[in-house]
Amino acid sequence: RRTGEHMVSSKATSPHVITAVEVHYEAVDAARQQFGPEYKAAEGHSLTYLPFIARAAVDAISDFPFMNASVDGDSLVVHRDVNLSVAVDLNFEGLLAPVVHQASDKRLHAIARDIAELAQRARAKQLGPDDLVGGTFTLSNSGSFGALFVAPVINQPQVAILSTDGIARRPVAVSDGRGHESIAIHSVGNLTMSWDHRAFDGAYAAAFLARMKEILQTRDWAAEL
């Protein structure tokens, strides 16, 4: 009931707009294949796509700081720290969004560990009040269910929420850099963002997602791991 009230209030408060990009995850796949088994043996859980997306979001926010903000009356309050709220499903009986605090100070390995630990404690009903407050940007992870495109509701008083949608192997057109095109099989998925049109405009939102896409597709993730 409280969640429903929060969602209705959010839709009444913020003019929701949706922007999405398609991302090729070949660079991420290379790192997961190389380090995934070692990571799972050490940490006890798999190295999923979500920490890579979280890390890319944090880095893109440094270039687009209005994403990490909240609306207060007639003012846009831009936050210094990036505190990532990560939506966690409680076995289809509810939803919580525990917070990875000061995510901008953490590299991929630390973000992955924090997300897994918070999700585990959320499902075990072991979260404390401090785990649920202070979020400045939210990730909603429907990708594990193979969702193609999800338009999430903004987590007030934040101004944006990003859905990490399903990733699947699909045929795509690729270029070798000299204009020669061919068909290849890539891991492809959408990133879909709901955002508050009071905070910024469509060009700003699209540029932010384009920066995230660039980071995910071109970073040497193996070097970071």
C-alpha positions as CSV (number, residue, x, y, z in Angstrom):
1,R,0.0,0.0,0.0
2,R,2.8,2.4,0.9
3,T,4.6,1.6,-2.4
4,G,1.4,2.2,-4.3
5,E,0.9,5.6,-2.7
6,H,4.5,6.5,-3.5
7,M,4.0,5.6,-7.1
8,V,0.8,7.5,-7.5
9,S,2.4,10.6,-5.8
10,S,5.4,10.4,-8.2
11,K,3.2,10.3,-11.3
12,A,1.3,13.3,-10.0
13,T,4.5,15.2,-9.1
14,S,6.8,14.7,-12.0
15,P,6.1,15.0,-15.8
16,H,7.6,11.6,-16.7
17,V,9.4,11.3,-20.1
18,I,11.0,8.2,-21.5
19,T,14.4,7.9,-23.3
20,A,16.1,4.7,-24.4
21,V,19.3,3.5,-26.1
22,E,20.4,0.2,-27.4
23,V,23.7,-1.1,-26.0
24,H,26.1,-3.7,-27.3
25,Y,27.7,-5.5,-24.4
26,E,30.7,-7.2,-26.2
27,A,33.3,-5.4,-24.1
28,V,31.4,-6.3,-20.9
29,D,31.1,-9.9,-22.1
30,A,34.8,-10.2,-22.7
31,A,35.5,-9.2,-19.1
32,R,32.8,-11.4,-17.6
33,Q,34.1,-14.4,-19.5
34,Q,37.7,-13.8,-18.5
35,F,37.1,-13.0,-14.8
36,G,33.6,-14.4,-14.1
37,P,34.6,-17.8,-12.7
38,E,37.4,-16.4,-10.6
39,Y,35.0,-13.7,-9.3
40,K,32.3,-16.2,-8.4
41,A,34.7,-18.4,-6.6
42,A,36.0,-15.5,-4.5
43,E,32.7,-13.7,-3.8
44,G,30.1,-16.5,-3.9
45,H,27.9,-14.9,-6.5
46,S,28.0,-14.3,-10.2
47,L,29.4,-11.2,-11.9
48,T,26.3,-9.9,-13.6
49,Y,25.8,-7.0,-16.0
50,L,24.3,-4.8,-13.4
51,P,27.6,-3.6,-11.7
52,F,29.0,-2.7,-15.1
53,I,25.8,-0.6,-15.8
54,A,26.0,0.9,-12.3
55,R,29.7,1.9,-12.8
56,A,28.9,3.4,-16.2
57,A,26.0,5.4,-14.8
58,V,28.2,6.8,-12.0
59,D,30.9,7.9,-14.5
60,A,28.4,9.4,-16.9
61,I,26.8,11.4,-14.1
62,S,30.1,13.1,-13.5
63,D,29.7,14.6,-17.0
64,F,25.9,15.2,-16.6
65,P,25.5,16.2,-12.9
66,F,21.8,17.3,-13.2
67,M,21.0,13.5,-13.4
68,N,22.1,13.3,-9.7
69,A,19.6,15.8,-8.4
70,S,16.2,16.4,-6.7
71,V,13.6,19.1,-7.2
72,D,12.9,21.2,-4.1
73,G,10.1,23.8,-4.8
74,D,11.5,26.0,-7.6
75,S,15.0,24.8,-7.1
76,L,17.0,21.9,-8.6
77,V,19.3,20.6,-5.9
78,V,22.4,18.9,-7.4
79,H,24.0,16.4,-5.1
80,R,27.7,16.1,-4.6
81,D,27.8,12.3,-3.9
82,V,26.2,9.7,-6.2
83,N,24.2,7.4,-4.0
84,L,22.7,4.6,-6.1
85,S,19.4,3.2,-5.1
86,V,19.1,-0.3,-6.6
87,A,15.6,-1.8,-6.8
88,V,15.3,-5.3,-5.2
89,D,12.3,-7.6,-5.7
90,L,11.2,-9.4,-2.5
91,N,10.1,-12.6,-4.1
92,F,7.2,-10.8,-5.8
93,E,5.8,-9.6,-2.5
94,G,7.1,-6.1,-2.6
95,L,10.0,-3.9,-3.7
96,L,12.8,-2.1,-1.8
97,A,15.5,0.2,-3.1
98,P,18.5,0.0,-0.8
99,V,21.3,2.5,-1.4
100,V,25.0,2.0,-2.4
101,H,26.3,5.1,-0.7
102,Q,29.1,7.2,-2.3
103,A,29.1,5.0,-5.3
104,S,31.2,7.6,-7.2
105,D,34.1,6.7,-4.9
106,K,34.0,3.0,-5.8
107,R,35.3,1.0,-8.6
108,L,33.5,-1.9,-10.3
109,H,34.5,-4.7,-7.8
110,A,33.3,-2.7,-4.8
111,I,30.0,-1.7,-6.5
112,A,29.3,-5.3,-7.4
113,R,30.0,-6.5,-3.9
114,D,27.7,-3.8,-2.4
115,I,24.8,-4.5,-4.7
116,A,25.0,-8.2,-4.0
117,E,25.2,-7.7,-0.3
118,L,22.3,-5.2,-0.1
119,A,20.1,-7.5,-2.2
120,Q,20.9,-10.4,0.0
121,R,20.1,-8.5,3.2
122,A,16.9,-7.0,1.6
123,R,15.5,-10.5,0.9
124,A,16.5,-11.7,4.4
125,K,14.7,-8.6,5.9
126,Q,18.0,-7.5,7.5
127,L,18.2,-3.9,6.1
128,G,18.5,-1.0,8.5
129,P,17.0,2.5,8.1
130,D,20.3,3.9,6.8
131,D,20.3,1.4,4.0
132,L,17.1,2.9,2.5
133,V,17.7,6.6,2.7
134,G,19.8,9.1,0.8
135,G,19.5,7.7,-2.7
136,T,20.1,10.2,-5.5
137,F,19.7,8.0,-8.7
138,T,17.9,4.7,-9.1
139,L,18.6,1.5,-11.1
140,S,15.6,-0.8,-11.7
141,N,16.8,-4.2,-12.8
142,S,14.2,-6.1,-14.9
143,G,16.8,-7.6,-17.2
144,S,17.1,-10.8,-15.3
145,F,13.5,-11.6,-16.5
146,G,14.4,-10.8,-20.1
147,A,12.2,-7.7,-20.3
148,L,12.7,-5.8,-23.6
149,F,11.6,-2.3,-22.5
150,V,10.4,-1.1,-19.1
151,A,9.3,2.5,-18.3
152,P,9.8,2.7,-14.5
153,V,8.3,5.3,-12.2
154,I,10.6,7.9,-10.7
155,N,11.7,7.3,-7.1
156,Q,10.9,10.7,-5.5
157,P,12.5,13.1,-4.9
158,Q,15.0,12.0,-7.5
159,V,14.7,13.2,-11.1
160,A,15.7,10.0,-13.0
161,I,15.4,6.2,-12.8
162,L,17.2,3.8,-15.2
163,S,15.7,0.4,-16.2
164,T,18.4,-2.2,-17.1
165,D,16.4,-4.3,-19.6
166,G,17.1,-7.8,-20.8
167,I,20.2,-8.7,-22.7
168,A,20.2,-11.3,-25.5
169,R,22.4,-12.5,-28.3
170,R,21.1,-11.0,-31.6
171,P,22.4,-10.6,-35.2
172,V,23.6,-7.0,-35.8
173,A,25.3,-5.0,-38.5
174,V,29.0,-4.2,-37.7
175,S,31.7,-2.2,-39.4
176,D,35.4,-2.9,-39.5
177,G,36.3,0.8,-39.4
178,R,37.0,1.0,-43.1
179,G,33.3,1.1,-44.1
180,H,33.1,-2.7,-44.7
181,E,29.9,-4.0,-43.0
182,S,29.0,-7.6,-42.0
183,I,26.6,-9.4,-39.7
184,A,27.8,-10.5,-36.3
185,I,26.2,-11.9,-33.1
186,H,26.4,-9.5,-30.2
187,S,24.9,-9.3,-26.7
188,V,22.4,-6.5,-27.0
189,G,20.0,-4.8,-24.6
190,N,18.2,-1.6,-24.0
191,L,18.7,1.0,-21.3
192,T,15.4,2.8,-20.6
193,M,15.3,6.0,-18.5
194,S,12.3,7.8,-17.0
195,W,13.1,11.3,-16.1
196,D,11.6,14.5,-14.7
197,H,11.1,17.1,-17.4
198,R,11.2,19.9,-14.8
199,A,14.9,19.1,-14.2
200,F,16.3,19.1,-17.7
201,D,15.3,18.6,-21.4
202,G,15.4,15.7,-23.8
203,A,18.8,16.6,-25.3
204,Y,20.4,16.4,-21.9
205,A,18.8,13.0,-21.1
206,A,19.7,11.6,-24.5
207,A,23.3,12.8,-24.2
208,F,23.6,11.2,-20.8
209,L,22.5,7.8,-22.1
210,A,24.8,8.2,-25.1
211,R,27.7,8.7,-22.7
212,M,26.7,5.6,-20.8
213,K,26.5,3.6,-24.0
214,E,29.9,4.8,-25.0
215,I,31.4,3.8,-21.6
216,L,29.8,0.3,-21.7
217,Q,30.9,-0.4,-25.3
218,T,34.4,1.0,-25.3
219,R,35.9,0.8,-21.8
220,D,38.6,-1.8,-21.1
221,W,36.6,-3.5,-18.4
222,A,39.2,-6.3,-18.0
223,A,41.8,-3.7,-16.9
224,E,39.4,-2.4,-14.2
225,L,38.8,-5.9,-12.9
